[in-house]
Amino acid sequence: MRFPHRPVGVFALVLLAGCATGDQAGQDERDRTLVLLDHSDWDGKIADALTRQGLKVAEREDRTAPPARYELSVRFGARVDYCVLNDSEKYSSVTYEVRELETKAVVATVRAAGWTGPCLVHWTEVFDELAEKLARKLLGSAFTPGS
C-alpha cells in the first residue's frame, strides 16, 4: 500500500521543526545576554569571564547588541590588598546582581571575595568564580568550553 501524502507530511514536519528551532535559538540568545549597567576598570575581565561561561555582555548604549532579558549590576566591597607587580587588587567581596530588564525583579545574586587577577602566588580571578556561579543560576549549569 502506498501513502501519497507521506512526502508532504515529512516536509511539513521538517518545516515546523525548523521554525521551532529558530524561535528557541532566539529566546536562548536573549536569555544569555546581560546589559552591563555599572562601569569599572574591570569591565573587560568581567565580560570575558561571563563569555567563557556562555553568557553575552552588552553595553546599555549599544544599539547593535542582541536583545537582552537581563541587566547586570556589579558592586565591589572594600579593597583589602593590592599587587605591587601589576594592577590586580583583592576585594572583600564582589557582588553580581541580575535583574529582569522589563520588571526590574532580581533573578540572581552571586557574591565572592578574591583577586581581580594574578599576583605572585595567586592565579585565580574572582570574576571566573562569579561567572561560573551566575551561569549555574541563570542557565542551570556552568558552560564547559569546547562543548
Buried (B, 14 or more C-beta within 10 A) or exposed (E): EEEEEEEEEEEEEEEEEEEEEEEEEEEEBBBBBBBBEBEBEBBEBBBBBBBBBBBBBBBEEEEEBEEBBBBBBBEBEEEEEBBEEEEBBBBEBBBBBBBEBEEEEEEBBBBBBBBBBBBEEBEEBBBBBBBBBBBBEBBEEBBEEEE
